[in-house]
């Protein structure tokens, strides 16, 4: 498929983590903190078996925003 733009719908927001489902990349924050404390890259930055290719900075930008926004609910 080639280069793919990430969308918010591809993410799972957990209590203290955000997961990009297509790549498995995970950003984990400490409770009550908006910034990531840990990052697991998984397949982010690699071409996925289905041919999708996500740019790391584009996925990371959404993940960081979702980590911040999880504290606003």
Secondary structure, 3 states (H helix, E strand, C coil): CEEECCCHHHEEECCCEEEECCCCEEEEECCCCCCEEEEECCCCCCCCCCCEEECHHHHHHHHHHHHHHHHHC
